[in-house]
Amino acid sequence: MMEPVFPFDLNLDQRDTGTITQTLHGRLRTAILDGRLAAGARLPATRRAAAALGIARNTMVAVYDLLIAEGYLLPRSGAVPVVADVVGRQRLNRVRAVTKPASFPRNPLWQTIELPSPEARELPPRCFRLGIPEHRFFPHEVWRRLTARAQRRWSRHGFFYSPSQGLPGLREAIAHHVAFARAVSCRADDVVVTSGAQQAFDLLARLLVEPGRTRVAIEDPGYPPIRAAFAAAGAILAPVAVDHEGLCVERIPDDTRIICVTPSHQSPTGVVLSARRRQALLALAERRQCVVIEDDYDGEFRYGDRPLDALQTLDRDARVFYVGTFSKSLFPSLRKGFVVAPEWARRTLVAIRQCTDAHCDEITQSVLTAFIEEGHLARHVRRMRPIYAERREALLDALEGRLSRWLEPFPSEAGLHLAARIRDPDLQGRIFEAMRRHAPGAQSVAEYAMSGIGAPALTFGYGVIDAGDISASMTRFAAALRRAG
């Protein structure tokens, strides 16, 4: 039997009124309009199509000629025709004909949410973009070797669904890693592996929020995907101000049930939640029966004294969910994060993970397991810490030196970005304009705020820009501000 030449049955045995040419023409035209023949698709040669359909070649030539004349096919000299983009025009006409688009079911939240999106801007590869680590010093060859080894092992056993909670070996490796790097006390059973920190926030929102009733305190300014996840789950968001000591604990509303915080390196100001406020936060959580979600997104990179203990380390009442990610210590497209969950919540959290993302990706998790167990992660962090520290110093030197007339840096001892307050709010328009020209990738802190901020500020990433380039850019930035008066 000859292989079909079209990806659907033309069913010429049941002809409409008319000739074979008219029937075949009508059915190919309908397939193009329905999108079954996509724009740009090459049609089979007339000789091959005619033989497969059992018709004369002249009939096939006539059908193609009709479709070309009507604009459904595009002729090509010496080659078979291709399908024209009439589906897009047809769909556009159908959309324009809809009279009540508001009647379509949709969640109104997603019509209003705006997230900072530096990816949408035309940015040079080496710039002040936030949230991106350096790729040039990553041990790519080690990762390739571990990937090849994991694939060989995977190919030797049958297909099966991997556990929703994550591979046991990876959970064990993560437990050891956070105990060593952040003094977080946990066992492998306490760890739930996620597709990045953002999935962790989504799972926790599903677990903890009772729609329309649960009030969630969030940092303002703060990390937008956290508030998006909880708002989508139906939470009542309560923005809480941030100052030089981090989250203003005394401003948390009385009826709050969940507190989201980035204590090691506040996003986006970079300040550290003080020891005094850490104790006050945990005491408040106990008094009001709250739970705390601790986002430690880049806590591995410390530049000052011994880091303050994680909230999870200080917690004695099983109230803290510790969320971590490998996006900053390794690379964002790895899409690996985790939650260290209290025992009372773990079974339900795993069940939610199973319902929303049934099983883990075995190969990547196996590679990451070996990367941690064999010490490559710890070595990579040790290697990158002085590199990032040099860049941070170059940025601080500029903010405290030639830019000090206009900007005042926030205190920060960790992470991959620094923020600075604008001293004179009346100058913010000119400062932002100069920032966009001479510090591409830097952002206004207001982009991360819900209710507005007390003083305008900028935030600079230094993950993918060298110390020399930082100094040169800051010199041009300062010169532009001087010229602007």
Secondary structure by P-SEA (a helix, b strand, c coil): cccccccccccccccccccaaaaaaaaaaaaaaacccccccccccaaaaaaaacccaaaaaaaaaaaaaaccccccccbbbbbcaaaaaaaaaaaaacccccccccccccccccccccccccccccccccccccccccaaaaaaaaaaaaaaaaaabbbbbccccccaaaaaaaaaaaaaacccccccccbbbcccaaaaaaaaaaaccccccbbbbbbccccaaaaaaaaaaccbbbbbbbcccccccccccccccbbbbbccccccccccccaaaaaaaaaaaaaabbbbbbbccccccccccccccccccccccccbbbbbbccccccccccbbbbbcccccaaaaaaaaaaaccccccaaaaaaaaaaaaaaaaaaaaaaaaaaaaaaaaaaaaaaccccccccccccccccbbbbbcccccaaaaaaaaaaacccccccccccccccccccbbbbbcccccaaaaaaaaaaaaaaaaaac
